[in-house]
Amino acid sequence: MNTLKNFFFVLICLTFVLTHAQHPERQYTADVEKAKDWVKLINWTRFKNLSRTSSQQTLMGEILLNANKYALTNWWEKRGFKNTPLNEYLDLKGVSEHYIRPVAAEAEALAASLRMGLYDSSFTGIPEAEAEAKTIQLIKSLSHSHLSISNQGWGRKWQSALWAGYTGFAAWMMWDKLDKLTRNEVLLMIYEECEWIMNDKNLQQIKSYRDLNGNITSPGDTGAEENAWDSLILSVACAMMPENPNHNKWMNKLIFLNINALSRPKDLYNTKKYNGKPFNKWLIGTNINNDGTIVNHHFIHPDYMTSPFEFNPIRFFALAQAPTPKVFKQKLELVFSAFTELNFKVGDSITGGIVKSPGGTIFNSQSNTIFYPLGTDWGKDRRMNFASFCSTTSAFAKHSKTKKEASKWVLKFGQTALEMQNRFDDGHTYTDKSEDSYPSREEWVADMATTAYITETLKLLGKTKFTNKNFN
């Protein structure tokens, strides 16, 4: 068996060399085969030995377990995976977003639950050994179908760095459970997508809503979300491989993308130094409004005010027990105040249209609902993106008052999400697209719950370390 595995490993490496010889633009600065020696395993014992808990962590854990239950049962069957033996690759049936992203999100959610001691077979009905085997099968299938292995695979596209980030994170969490071949395929995927992002996806520059002169260069379409999701693969790579020779250049790009993702016009005058240079010297434009609102889909859109924070790098470095650039805490309080304090008056003209009835703040403390000033194109029953954002805010905001208020909203939004899940025996969240029209809405919930559960657990472990180090 080992001889056969070694044969396939050599074959994969040969395929990689031949494939990249045909694409001279793919020039890696480190030997991928050596990268496995730079992987730092996550210390899971500190989670399993954790004696403390909180209402927020418990609630996010319940939501994540529901998502796990659905993933391992009805979701697995609906994706057509049921009849594939656990030792074989799954047929993902495509290479675009809704074939890859949802599968990667479920792999990440299952891996986190299993490794952090949350997974409960008595709740899901699936033995832990089977859940682990299915998680590994997802990781293997995703990495094996990436274009770094297959010429017809997924990757080096619009959002592929995000999907690779999910897959890479799942693999990192399960690293000591993966065979040699899978580890190398995961690393090939990570290197490929990092290179793609380092080269700005072969574009002239990264996306920006406004240029440095204040001119709108991407009408109706912020770069906040895209820059943040592009950075996810770099977050995973840097946290996972702190001794990798590429670490500092990856880290600088990660900082650059995150600073630009949440930059606002006022930041053009911000000369405070972050990671070696003034804040405004990192900027190529701005992506959010001065009041913390964000324009996407051509209107001020509350869902996209949370999006950049869904890909926040802090949790990855905290899991690695490594200092995190403090600039990754930026704009948490600004956007939280935009949700809770910014008053939208009926009839006022704002970017994208006229404020609808009933007006008020986006977070409604009386009804625990979300007010969309101009309506929404996804659905009004989204809660987990807001719960996840508030979890991140409660953990890493500067002021204790903000942290306390955000913690309350985690419970409010989380309880609504749990009640939605409790309508169904298999743990899924939505009745149909009338509640959320995003095709991968269930897997999106799993991802949000994963982020929130990890964040709430990290809060119980104590303060996260931050740095303002120059990575040049």
N, C-alpha and C positions, 0 to 999 in steps of 0.2 A: 504493500500500500504506500509506504514512504517513497519507494522508488518511483511509483506512478505519479505521486504528488510532485516530486522533484522534476520529473519529466515535464509535467504541465507548467511548472514554474519557469523552467528554462524556455519552454515554448512561448509563454506569455512575454518574457523578457525579450526574446527574439522578435516577436510580433511588434512589441513596443519600439524596438530599435528600427525595424523596417518601416513602420508607420511614420515615425518621426523623421526618418531620412527623407520621406516624401514631403515633409512639411518643415522646411528650414526655419520658419518663423518661431517654431517651438524650441527654444534654447534654454534648458534648465541650467541653473548655476550650481546644482548639487546632484550627486549621484542618487537616483531614486532608490536603488538597491540598498544604499547605506542608511536611508532615512529611518528604517525600522529601529536602528540603534539609537535614534534621537527621540523616540516616542516615550513620553513620561506617563506612566500609568496613574490613574486617579486613585487616591487612597479612599476606598469605600468603607473602611472600618469606622471612620469617624461619623458616618451617617447611621450605620447599623447599631452603633453603641450610643446613639443620641437618646438621652432620657427625657429631654424637654419636648414639648409640643406647643401648638397654638391653634386657636380656632381657625385661623386663616390656612395654616398648613393642612389641618385635618380636612377642611372643606375642599381645598384644591386636590388633595389626595383622593377624596371620594369621586370628584369629577374625572380625574385621570384614570382611576380604576374602572369607572363606567366606560370610558373611551377604550381602555384595554380590553374589556369584556366584549365590546362590539367588534373591535379589530380582530380578535381571535376566533370569532364565531361567524356572525352573519356577513360582516365585511369581507372576511377571508373567502367565504363562498361566493359572494357577489363579484369579487375581483377575478374569479375563475381559478383560485389557487388550491381549492379543496382536493383535487385529484392528483396534484403534483407531489411525489415523494419528498420528504424533508431533506434528502441528500441531493436533490436536483435543483437546477436553476428554475425560477419562476418565469413564466412568460408575461412580461409587463405590457405587452400588446401595443406598444407605441413609444415614442421618444419625446413627446411634447408635454406640456405642463401637467395635465390631469392624468397622465399615465405614470409620471415619475414623482412629482412633488407629493401627492397624497401618500404614496407608498413609503417615501422617505420620512414623512412626518410620523407615520405609524411606527416605523422602525425606531425612530428617536424616542417616541412616547413609551414604547414597550421596554426599550433598553433602560431608560431612566427609572421606570417603575421596578424593574427587576434588580438593578444594581443598588438602588437606594433603600431597598428593604420594604418597599410599599406593596409589591405584588402579592396578591392573595388568591390562591387557587380556589379556595372555598367560595369566593365571591364570583370569580370569572367562570368557574366550572372547567377550567383547563389546567392540567397539572403544570407546575412550574417548569419542569424539564421540557415539556412540549412547547410552552410559551417561549422559552429560551431558544429552542431549536428553530422555531418559526421566526424569531427576531433575527437570528443569524442568517437564516435563509433569505430574509428580506435584504439584509446588508450585502450578502454575497451576490444576489441577483442584481441589485442596483449597481454595485461597483463593476460587476462583470459585463454589464450591458452599456457601460460608459464608453465613449468613443476612444478613450485612451487604450481600450482593449479591443473594441469592435469598431471598424470603420463606419458601420451603419448605426452606431450607438448614439445615445443622447449626450449633450454637452456642448460647450463653447457657443451657447445661444443666449438670448435675452435674459433669462432668469436662471440659467443652469447652475450658476455659482451658489445660489440659494439651495437648490436641491442637493448639490454636492455637499454643502455645509451641513444640511440635515443628516445626510448619509454618513459623512465623515464623523459627525458628532456621535451618531449611533455606534459607529465602528469603534471610536475611541473608548466609549463607555464599555464596550464588549471586547476590548482588545485582547485580553488574556484568554478569551474563549474562541478566538478566530484562528483558523489554520494559516500556515505560512503563505499559501497562494492567495487567500483572501486579503491578508494584510498587505501584500504587495500590490494587489489590484486597487485596494482603497488608496494607497499612497500614490499610485499612478494617477488616479482620479483627482486627488487633492492637488498634486503638482500641476496637472493640466489646467484645472480651473483657477488656481492661483495665478498661473502665467497669463491666463485669459484676462483676469482682472488687473494684473500688473500692467497689461498693455491696453487698458481702458476698452476692452472688448473690441479692439481694432477700430475704435471711433476716434474722432479728433480730440475729444476730451469727455469727461464725465458729464452727466446731465445736470443742468442747473435751471431753475425756474426763472431767475433773473441774472443778468450779468453784473459785473462790478460797477457799472454805471447806473444800475437800477432798471434797465430795460428788460421787459419780459421776453425771454428767448424761447421759452417752452410754454406757450399759452395753455392754461388750464391743466397743466400736467407737471406737478412738482417733481424734482429729482430726489426729494427726501427719502421716499420709500425705496427707490431703485438703488441709490447710493448705499443705503443701509443694508439692503439684502445682498448687494454685491460684496459687501465687506464680510459677510458671514463666514465664507470659506477661509478668509484670512484670520478671522478670530479663532476658528477651530485649529488651523495650522499652527498659529503662534502659541496658543495655550497647550496644544498637544505636543509640540516639538520645540521647546524653549532653547535647545542647544543646536538646532538646525542652522547651518550657515546662512540660510535665507531669512532667518528670524527678523533681523533688524529692518531689512528692506520691506518685508511683509508688514511689520508693525507700523512703519512709517506710512505705508499706503492705507492701512487700516485706520490710523488716526486721521489721515487726510480725508478719507471717505466719510467717516463719522462726523468730523467737524463740518464738512460741507453739507452733509445730509440735513443737519439741523441749524444751519446758519440763517440769520435774519439780517435785514438791512442795517440795523444798529451795530451788528458785529463788524461792519466795515471799518468802524472806528475803535474796535477793541484791540488794544496793544498789549494786553496782558500775555505773558509768555506761557506757552503750553508746549511741552516736549521739544524745547529747543528754539522756538521762534514765536513771535507775536501771533496771536490768534488770527488777526486779519491777513497775515502773510500766508496762511494756509488756504485762503479762500480763492475760488475761481468764479464765485457768484453767490447767490443766496437762494434758499429753498422754502423757508417758512416766513410767515408774516410777523411783524414786530409784536403783535398781541398773542402769538402762539398758535394761531389758526393755520391750517394748511389747505391749499387749493389742489384738488385732484378731481379728475373726471369733469373738469370745467366749473367746479363750484367748491365753496368751503365745505369740507367733508369730514365730519367727526371720526369716521372709521380710519381715515388716513392720517389723522392726528396721532393715532396710536401706532401706526405701522412702523415708523422708524425705530420705535422702542422695542418692537417685537424681536428685532435682530440685535439688540444691545449686547456688546461683547462681555460685559462685566461677569456674568455667570460662568463663562468658560474659564476665565482666569482665576476666579474664586474656586472653582472645582480643582484647578491645577495647583491651588495654594500659591499663586504667583501674584505679585503686585499688579494692579490694573491702572492704566493711564487715567488720571482723574478727570480728564476732559470727557470721558464717556458718561459722566454724570450730568452733563450739560442739558439744559432746557427741561429737565423733569418738572421743576416747580413752575416754570413759565407755562408749559402746556397743561399742567394740572389746574392752574389758576384759570386758564382759558376754558376749561371744562366746568369749573365750579363757580367762577365769579363773573365771567364775561356775560353780560346781559344782552340778548338779542331782542330787539323791539319789533313787533309785528309791523310790516309795511316798510321797514328800512331797506335801503338798497345796499347789498354787499356783493362781493365778487361771486358772480354766478346767478344772481337773481334777487328777488324780494323776500324778506323774512316772512315765513308762514306763521299761522296761528298754531299754538297759543303764545309763542315767544318765551323768553326767559333764558335760563342757563341750560347748557347741554346736559349736565347731570342734574336730574330732578330728584331732590332729596325726599319729596313727599310721596312720589310714586315709584322710585327706583327705575324710572324709564330713561331713555335717551331722547333728547330733543334734537332733531335734525333740522336746523334753521331753514334749509332749502330742500328738505326731503332727502331720500337716499335711494341709490340704485341697487343695493344689495338686499335690504330688508331691515325692518326695525327691531328684530328679535336677536340681534347680536349682543352678547354680553361678555364673552370670554376675552375678547381683545381689550375691553375696558378693565376687566378684572386683572388681567396680566399687566397692563400698564400701571394700574394702581399698586399692584404688588411690587413692581420695580421702583415706583416712586416711594412707597413706604419703606423700602429697604435702603435706598441710596440718595434720597433728597437731602438737602443741606439742613433744613429746619425741622425741629421735632414736631411742631404744630402740623406741618404739611404731612409728615410721616404718619402721624396719628389719624389725620383726616383720611388719608389715602387708605389706611388699613381698614377703616370703616367701610369704604366703598368696595374693597376686595370682598368683604362679607356680603354686602348687598348684591353686587353683581354675580358673585359666585353662587349665592343661594338661588337666584333666579335661574341660572344655568343648570344647577342641580335639579331643581323642580322640573325643568324641561326634560332632563334625562330620565327622571323618575316616571315619566309618562309611558316609558317603553321598557319591556323586560330585558332587552338586549343592551341597554345602556346608551343608545344613540341619542342625539340631542333634538334634531329637527323633525317635524312632521313631513315637510316637503319644501320645495323651493319658495313657497309663499312666505316662509319665515326667514329664509336666507337663500338667495338665488345663486350663490357661489357654488359651482359644481362639486368642489371638494370641501364642502362645509364641515362634514363630520371629522375629516382628518385635520382640518384647520382648528377645530375645537381641541383635538388631541394635542396639537402643537402648543396652543395657548396654555392648556392645562399643564403641560410639561414644563414650560418656562415658569409659570407661576408656582408650581410645586417645588421646583428646584430653588427658586428665589426665596420662598417662604422657609424652606429648610436651611438655606444658607444664613438667613437672618438668625436662626436659633443657634448657629455655631459661633456667633460673635461678629465683630466688625471685620469688613473686608478691607484689605490693605490697598492703598492707592499710591501712585507715583507720578511724578512730573518729569521723569527721566528723558533725556535726549537719546534717541535710538539711532542717531547717525553713526 
